[in-house]
Each structure stands twice: as structure tokens, then as C-alpha cells.
Amino acid sequence: MEIAGRYTLDREVGRGGMGAVWLGTDQVLGRQVALKRLGLAPGGTPDLERAEREARLAARLNHPHVVAVFDLVEEDDDHWLVMEYVDGVTLAELVRRDGALTPDQAAPLLRQAAEALAAAHEAGIVHRDVKPSNILVSADGQVKLSDFGIARAEQDSSLTQTGLVTGSPAYLSPEVASGRTAQPAADVWSLGATAYHALSGKPPYDVGDNVMGALYRIVHEEPPRLDDAGWLTPMLEHTMDREPDHRWPMAQVRDFLAGGPVGASAGAATLTQERAATAVTTPVPAPVPAPEPVGYGGVGGTQVLAPTPAAPTPPTPVHRRGPSGAIIGVLLGLGVVLLFLLFAWMFGAFDAQDSSAGDSGPGGGPSSESTGSTPSEPSSSATDSAEQEAAMRDFATSYVQAAVDDPGTSWDLLTPEYQAASGSFGQYKKFWDQWESADVTDVSADVGAGTVSYTVSYHGKKDDEGFVDDVTLELEPNGDGFLIAGAR
């Protein structure tokens, strides 16, 4: 079959809510393309408005991780969207075929999707239907984000409709599930929900036939969590946060994923501090897995009516300590202070005795301190400390340079334990291979703590690629040099 006198259809490769997708050939340019035959809108007519929106927004992005849209044509009353063909599978199909991914397997795929979404947000576009079946993965691990059919530009209100929720229920953010307009933070939640699916092998919410029940849980319950998300834990907890203002912006999600396990250690420390400062919430039972709708070339998306928000459950009363408890607390506090003062006095007394009886050197004569004399040259220990600091600073600078030039050499500078904690060498190498250079500045060393801190500016192979990070390495002596035992 020939479409618009230019495109031939070879075989159907996917089907979803917006229509069927075929593999075809552009006879003019001699390349493979994907052709999406548009389905019918609720009124019984082809959803041309949605197709035109997808074509317009995808063309406006022109991003390496966004499926390109080439044309919108008509043939025998059928309308076809002509797109870039991606030879691969959706992330949903990949997980269904191979099972749940490890953090090191999932991170590069999620990073590429985050890059596309960050670019969309910078262009004022919200995707609104981020999910595993809209992320295409090629055989060599390249990711393409598809289906901008329900995406919305900031100035475009054509999709706004009171009480209508657009997207796939299992990946909707709480605010969108309650009927509010999607903002960039909604895509952040959806990417976090997609990461949950990739790491667990199932969606974060079981939808099944009870769409309203799923939407209620998304709006009113705390998000589900994973116990084995590894170094991606901070990313999950900063994306799937019920408060949109508390979520990371997409650019930060992208940078976190690009940093790999080494860069994630700082995020994990921050997350630990935040957990300690927040109240403990009742855990939500783990959701039952539900089948993910299969899509290709971005086909998919579900429209459901948002439930009327139910009245929130009254909070459980908190029993506070009465006056007697307060008095006991004060007495205990005073007791601790008195014990501290007692020990301080005893220590001072012993110290005074030692000073009066021991102001002599090892041979019994006056020490240099008792005579008030000042050494004319630095002591050997001070000299050793200065040399050690200089060696630690030089090590940090040379390590970063080696990592950019030859990751295999720098990998050997990690202790075996830290290599295991950092994931595979392939992931480590992939992170460093993306940088053309890295500049280290503001280097300082703490000999006592065994740490060296610095600021590193990463420069990508393109002018607009790169970021700046503050790093602290934990060093262990190794012969005449050091090994890296950790980083934060």
C-alpha cells in the first residue's frame, strides 16, 4: 500500500490508543519511517488536532532523544503521522522481556529520557504522558521519547477541560490525578514512576479495572517505595513526592543520573538528613502488578474522569508529654550537666597535677615548653603534614585528569570495596567518556580526616554540555600513594 504517493507500508509494528503504527519506507529519501494511522476522537472523527500538536511540538524540540516527526499526510480519508523509525522496543516491553533492571542498567535509559524532558521544559512544553511504553530503546541502548500527542505548550490551553484527566493512570502525578493542569513537575513524577516500574518490574500503582480507586490512592496515599533501588533511591524519593514544589526540577534529575553512583553518594547523604527531619509515615502496602499497555512509536494514553476528592482522613491524635514529663526531662537535663561539670573538674585537677609535677622533658630536665623557647624551624611532624596535604591535593587533580583521559587507569585507583559500591566498570567508563575535559579548582586536603575536597567543572564534547560539582574523596594510604575509599 502506498501513502500520499511517497510512503509504502511494510508491516504493523505497534498499536495503541491513538492508532496503529506501521514500518514503512520513504521512497523519495530512501529511508525507513514509522507511520501512525490516527484513531478516532470521541466524536467519531480522526484526532487531527492531537496529531498536529504532536507534529508541531516534536518539530519544535528537535532533540536527539525525541522521536522526530516528519510529515502529516492524508490517504483515502485516513490520516497518517510520518515519524522517525526506532528499531527497538519500548521500556515496558524490555522490562516484560528481561525482568526488572538494576540501577546501573536503568540509569542510562532514564538519563536520556530526562535529557529530552529537560529540553522540553526549557522550551515551555509539558509532555503529560511519560510512561515506559512511550520510551523507545534501541538495540545499542539509545533512548527516544515518543508520543507528544497530549503534550501541552504553556500558552496552549486547548487541552484544558474541567474534570478530565489526560494520561496513563498508573504514572499520573497526584495533582493531575485530582484534575489540576499538568506542570513540568508532573513529568518529574511520571519519570519517577517510570523508574519505579523499571526497577521493580511493575507499575507503582495497580490500576486494573478500578481506575477511580487507583486515582484515589495516588491523590491521598503516600507514594510506594522500593527497598532495593540502590543509588537511585534519592532520585525516586525526590521525584515521587506528593508536593510538586518539593520535587527536583527535571534538569536536576538529569544531572543526578549523569553523575552515576559516585555523584549519588552526596544525594544519599542529603536524603538521610531530610528523612531524619521529617515525621515517620505509615507505610503503604506494595501494589499488585498490573499489565502495562504495549505501545510503539508513542502510541497510547488514556483519558479518565477524575474522582471527586474525598474528605481527608482525620489525623491520628498525637499524645504529648504532660507537665510531669517536662519536669522529669528538665531534671534529667540538669543531671547530665552536673555530671559533665564534675568530669571537667576532675580532668582539670588531674591535668593541673600533671603540669606541676611533669614540666620536664623525658630526661627529667626542663622541656622546651617550660622554658618558653620557640623552635627556630618547623618540627618534622609539621613538615610531614604539609607534604601529605600537597600529595593529597596532587592526587585529586591527577585522578580527575586520568579519569577523563583513561578511565581504566583511574578505575584502579578505587579500592575494591568502592569499586563494588560504584557499580560496574562499564557504567563508570560511560560517565567519564562523555567529557572532553574536567577542570579541578579549590582543592583542599584534611590529613586528619583523610579527605580531599575540590570543585570540578565537567566540559562535554559540545559547548552546551557540562556541569559543576563539589566533590570530597575519602582516601586510604597505598604505598607511596592513595586509593579512593569513598566519595561524597
C-alpha positions in Angstrom: 0.0 0.0 0.0 1.3 3.5 -0.9 0.5 6.6 1.2 0.4 10.1 -0.3 2.3 8.8 -3.4 5.5 8.6 -1.3 5.4 6.2 1.6 4.9 2.4 1.4 3.7 0.2 4.3 5.7 -2.9 5.2 4.2 -4.3 8.4 2.4 -3.2 11.5 4.7 -2.8 14.5 2.5 -1.4 17.2 -0.9 -0.4 18.3 -2.3 1.9 21.0 -4.9 4.3 22.0 -4.2 6.8 19.2 -3.9 4.3 16.3 -1.8 1.7 14.6 1.9 2.2 13.8 3.4 0.7 10.7 7.0 0.3 9.5 7.3 1.9 6.1 9.7 3.3 3.5 10.1 6.9 2.3 10.6 6.3 -1.4 11.8 9.8 -2.1 14.6 9.8 0.6 15.1 6.1 0.7 14.8 5.6 4.4 12.7 3.7 6.9 9.9 5.6 8.7 7.2 4.8 11.1 3.7 5.8 10.0 1.0 6.2 12.7 -2.6 5.8 11.4 -4.7 8.1 13.5 -7.5 6.7 15.5 -10.9 8.3 16.1 -11.6 11.0 18.6 -14.7 10.6 20.9 -16.8 12.4 18.2 -16.0 9.8 15.6 -13.5 11.8 13.6 -9.8 11.5 13.3 -8.0 13.2 16.1 -6.2 15.7 13.8 -5.8 18.3 16.4 -3.8 16.0 18.6 -1.7 14.8 15.6 -1.0 18.3 14.5 0.0 19.2 18.1 2.4 16.2 18.3 4.0 17.1 15.0 4.3 20.8 15.9 5.8 20.2 19.4 8.1 17.4 18.3 9.5 19.5 15.5 9.9 22.4 17.9 12.1 20.3 20.1 14.4 18.7 17.5 16.2 16.7 20.2 18.3 13.6 19.8 16.2 11.8 22.4 12.8 12.7 21.0 11.2 10.8 18.1 11.3 13.1 15.1 8.0 13.8 13.2 8.5 14.3 9.5 5.1 14.7 8.0 1.3 14.6 8.4 -0.5 13.2 5.3 -3.9 12.0 4.1 -4.8 9.0 2.0 -8.4 7.8 1.3 -9.8 9.7 4.3 -7.2 8.2 6.6 -4.6 10.5 8.2 -1.1 9.4 8.9 1.7 10.8 11.0 5.1 10.1 9.5 7.8 9.7 12.1 11.4 8.6 12.7 11.6 4.8 12.9 13.3 3.5 16.0 14.5 -0.1 15.7 14.0 -1.4 19.2 11.4 -2.0 21.9 9.6 0.1 24.5 10.9 0.2 28.0 7.8 -1.6 29.1 8.5 -4.4 26.6 12.1 -4.5 27.7 11.2 -5.0 31.4 8.5 -7.5 30.5 11.0 -9.5 28.4 14.1 -9.3 30.7 12.6 -8.6 34.1 13.4 -5.7 36.5 16.5 -3.7 35.7 19.3 -3.0 38.1 20.0 0.7 39.0 23.1 0.6 36.7 21.0 -0.7 33.8 18.1 1.6 34.3 20.0 4.9 34.9 21.4 5.4 31.4 17.9 4.9 29.9 16.3 7.2 32.4 19.0 9.8 31.9 18.4 10.1 28.2 14.6 10.5 28.8 15.4 13.1 31.4 17.5 15.0 28.9 14.6 15.1 26.5 12.2 16.2 29.1 14.5 18.9 30.5 14.8 20.3 26.9 11.0 20.2 26.6 10.5 22.0 29.8 13.1 24.7 28.8 11.0 25.1 25.6 7.8 25.5 27.7 6.4 22.1 26.8 5.0 19.6 29.3 4.8 16.0 27.9 2.0 14.9 30.2 2.2 11.2 29.3 5.6 10.0 30.4 5.5 6.2 30.9 7.5 3.1 30.0 5.6 2.4 26.7 6.5 5.9 25.5 10.2 5.4 25.9 11.7 3.6 23.0 15.1 1.8 23.5 17.2 0.8 20.5 19.5 -2.3 20.5 22.5 -0.2 21.4 20.8 1.5 24.3 19.8 4.7 22.7 16.5 6.2 24.0 13.8 8.1 22.1 10.9 9.7 23.9 7.7 9.5 21.9 4.0 10.5 21.8 3.8 14.2 22.3 0.2 13.9 21.2 -1.2 15.1 24.6 1.8 17.4 25.3 0.9 21.0 26.0 2.8 24.2 25.5 2.5 26.7 28.3 0.5 29.1 26.1 -1.8 26.3 24.7 -5.0 25.8 26.7 -6.8 23.6 24.1 -6.5 20.5 26.3 -7.8 22.1 29.4 -11.2 20.6 30.4 -12.7 20.6 33.8 -12.8 17.2 35.4 -10.8 15.5 32.6 -7.5 13.7 33.4 -5.2 13.0 30.4 -2.5 10.4 30.6 -1.9 6.9 31.9 -3.3 6.4 35.4 -0.5 4.4 36.9 2.0 7.1 36.2 0.0 10.3 36.9 1.1 12.7 39.5 -1.3 13.4 42.4 -2.1 16.9 41.3 -3.0 15.8 37.7 -4.9 12.8 39.1 -7.0 15.3 41.1 -7.9 17.2 37.9 -5.3 20.0 38.0 -3.4 21.2 35.0 -0.1 19.4 34.4 3.1 21.5 35.0 6.7 20.4 34.5 6.7 18.8 38.0 4.0 16.4 36.8 6.5 15.0 34.2 9.1 14.7 37.0 6.7 12.5 39.0 5.9 10.4 35.9 9.5 9.8 35.2 10.0 8.7 38.8 7.0 6.3 38.4 8.6 5.0 35.2 11.9 4.5 37.1 9.9 2.6 39.8 8.5 0.3 37.1 11.9 -0.3 35.5 13.5 -1.2 38.9 10.6 -3.3 40.3 9.2 -4.8 37.1 5.7 -3.5 37.8 3.9 -0.1 37.8 3.8 1.8 41.1 0.0 1.5 41.2 -2.3 -1.3 40.3 -5.0 0.1 38.1 -6.7 -2.9 36.6 -10.5 -2.2 36.2 -10.6 0.1 39.2 -9.3 3.3 37.7 -11.1 5.5 40.3 -9.6 3.6 43.2 -6.1 3.9 41.7 -6.6 7.7 41.3 -7.8 8.0 44.9 -4.7 6.2 46.2 -2.4 8.4 44.1 -4.0 11.6 45.4 -4.4 10.6 49.1 -1.8 8.0 50.0 2.0 8.3 50.4 3.9 7.1 47.3 5.1 3.5 47.3 8.8 3.0 47.9 11.4 0.4 46.9 13.8 -1.3 49.4 16.3 -2.2 46.7 16.6 0.9 44.5 20.3 1.2 45.3 21.9 4.5 44.4 18.7 5.6 42.5 16.8 5.9 45.9 17.3 9.7 46.2 16.1 10.1 42.6 12.9 8.1 43.3 12.1 9.9 46.5 12.7 13.4 45.1 10.6 12.7 42.0 7.7 10.7 43.5 6.9 13.4 46.2 3.3 14.3 46.6 4.2 18.0 46.8 5.1 19.4 43.4 7.3 22.1 44.9 9.4 19.5 46.7 10.3 17.6 43.6 13.6 18.1 41.8 13.4 20.0 38.5 14.0 17.8 35.5 17.4 19.3 34.9 18.5 18.2 38.4 17.1 14.7 37.8 19.2 14.6 34.5 22.4 15.7 36.3 21.9 13.2 39.1 21.5 10.3 36.7 24.5 11.6 34.7 26.6 11.7 37.9 26.3 7.9 38.4 26.9 6.1 41.7 29.8 8.3 42.7 27.8 11.5 42.4 24.8 9.9 44.0 26.6 9.5 47.4 26.1 13.2 48.2 22.4 12.9 47.3 22.0 9.9 49.6 23.6 11.9 52.5 21.1 14.7 51.9 18.2 12.3 51.7 19.3 10.8 55.1 19.3 14.2 56.7 15.8 15.0 55.2 14.4 11.7 56.5 15.6 12.5 60.0 13.9 15.9 59.9 10.5 14.6 58.8 7.8 12.6 60.6 7.5 8.9 60.0 4.5 8.0 57.9 2.5 4.7 57.8 3.9 2.5 55.0 1.6 1.9 52.0 1.2 -1.8 51.1 3.1 -2.8 48.0 0.9 -2.6 44.9 -0.1 -5.6 42.9 1.4 -5.7 39.4 -0.8 -4.7 36.5 -0.1 -5.3 32.8 1.3 -2.2 31.1 -0.4 -1.3 27.8 2.0 -2.0 24.9 2.7 0.9 22.6 5.2 1.7 19.8 6.2 5.0 18.3 4.4 6.7 21.2 1.0 5.2 20.8 -1.0 5.2 23.9 -2.6 7.4 26.5 -5.9 7.1 28.4 -8.5 9.7 29.3 -10.4 9.1 32.5 -12.6 11.3 34.6 -11.0 12.5 37.9 -12.7 11.3 41.1 -14.3 13.9 43.4 -11.7 14.3 46.1 -12.8 12.7 49.3 -12.6 14.4 52.6 -9.1 13.7 54.1 -8.9 11.2 56.9 -8.6 13.0 60.3 -5.0 12.8 61.6 -4.3 10.4 64.4 -4.1 12.3 67.7 -0.6 12.8 69.0 -0.1 12.2 72.7 2.2 14.9 74.0 4.1 14.8 77.3 2.3 16.4 80.2 3.8 18.7 82.9 5.2 15.7 84.8 7.1 14.5 81.8 8.5 18.0 81.3 9.8 18.2 84.9 11.4 14.8 84.5 13.1 16.0 81.3 14.4 19.1 83.0 15.8 17.1 85.9 17.5 14.6 83.6 19.0 17.5 81.7 20.3 19.1 84.9 21.8 15.8 85.9 23.7 15.5 82.6 25.1 19.0 83.0 26.2 18.3 86.6 28.0 15.1 85.5 29.7 17.0 82.7 30.9 19.7 85.2 32.1 17.0 87.6 34.1 15.2 85.0 35.5 18.6 83.7 36.6 19.5 87.3 38.3 16.1 87.8 40.0 16.3 84.5 41.2 19.8 85.2 42.5 18.7 88.6 44.5 15.8 87.2 45.8 18.0 84.4 47.0 20.6 87.0 48.8 17.9 89.0 50.4 16.5 85.8 51.5 20.1 84.9 53.1 20.9 88.2 54.9 17.5 88.5 55.7 16.9 84.9 57.1 20.1 83.4 60.2 18.3 82.5 61.4 16.5 79.4 62.0 12.8 79.1 65.3 13.1 80.9 63.8 15.0 83.9 65.2 18.3 82.8 63.2 21.4 81.7 61.2 20.9 78.5 61.3 23.4 75.7 57.7 24.5 76.5 58.6 25.2 80.2 61.4 27.4 79.2 59.3 29.4 76.8 61.7 28.8 73.9 60.3 28.7 70.4 61.8 26.3 67.8 63.5 28.2 65.1 62.5 25.6 62.4 59.2 23.8 61.9 59.0 20.4 63.6 59.4 17.3 61.4 55.7 16.4 62.1 54.5 19.8 60.7 56.7 19.3 57.7 55.3 15.8 57.1 51.7 17.1 57.4 52.3 19.8 54.8 53.9 17.3 52.5 50.9 15.0 53.0 48.4 17.7 52.2 50.3 18.6 49.0 50.4 14.9 48.0 46.6 14.5 48.6 45.9 17.7 46.5 48.1 16.4 43.7 46.4 13.0 43.8 42.9 14.5 43.4 43.9 16.6 40.4 45.7 13.8 38.7 42.9 11.4 39.4 40.3 13.5 37.6 42.7 14.0 34.7 43.3 10.3 34.4 39.6 9.6 34.6 39.0 11.8 31.6 42.0 10.5 29.6 41.9 6.8 30.5 39.0 5.6 32.8 40.7 2.2 33.0 43.7 3.7 34.8 41.6 5.8 37.2 39.3 2.8 38.0 42.3 1.1 39.5 42.7 4.0 41.9 39.4 2.9 43.7 39.5 0.4 46.5 37.9 -3.0 45.6 35.1 -2.2 48.1 34.4 1.2 46.5 34.5 -0.3 43.0 31.8 -2.7 44.1 29.8 0.1 45.6 30.2 2.2 42.4 28.7 -0.4 40.1 30.3 -1.9 37.0 33.4 -0.5 35.3 31.2 -0.1 32.1 29.0 2.4 33.9 32.0 4.2 35.4 33.6 4.4 32.0 30.4 5.6 30.3 30.2 8.5 32.7 33.8 9.7 32.1 33.8 9.1 28.4 31.1 11.8 27.9 33.5 14.6 29.0 36.0 16.3 26.8 37.8 17.7 29.8 37.4 18.4 33.5 38.9 21.3 35.4 39.7 20.9 39.1 39.8 24.0 41.3 39.7 25.0 45.0 41.5 21.8 46.2 41.9 21.4 49.9 43.0 18.4 52.0 42.4 17.3 55.6 45.1 15.0 56.6 43.5 14.0 59.9 40.2 13.1 58.2 41.9 11.5 55.2 39.8 13.6 52.8 40.5 15.9 49.9 37.8 18.3 48.6 37.6 20.1 45.3 35.3 21.7 42.7 35.2 20.1 39.3 33.9 21.6 36.1 32.9 19.0 33.5 33.1 20.0 29.8 31.2 17.9 27.3 32.1 17.4 23.7 29.5 20.0 22.8 29.6 23.6 24.1 26.3 23.3 25.9 27.1 20.1 27.7 28.6 20.0 31.2 28.1 20.9 34.8 29.9 21.9 38.0 30.1 19.7 41.1 31.7 19.8 44.6 33.4 16.5 45.5 35.0 15.1 48.6 37.1 12.0 48.2 37.9 9.6 51.1 41.5 8.4 50.7 43.4 5.4 52.1 47.2 5.2 52.0 48.6 2.8 49.5 52.3 2.5 49.5 53.6 5.9 48.4 50.2 7.0 47.1 46.5 6.7 47.8 43.3 4.8 46.9 39.8 6.2 46.9 37.6 4.5 49.5 34.6 6.7 49.0 33.2 10.0 47.7 30.5 12.4 48.6 
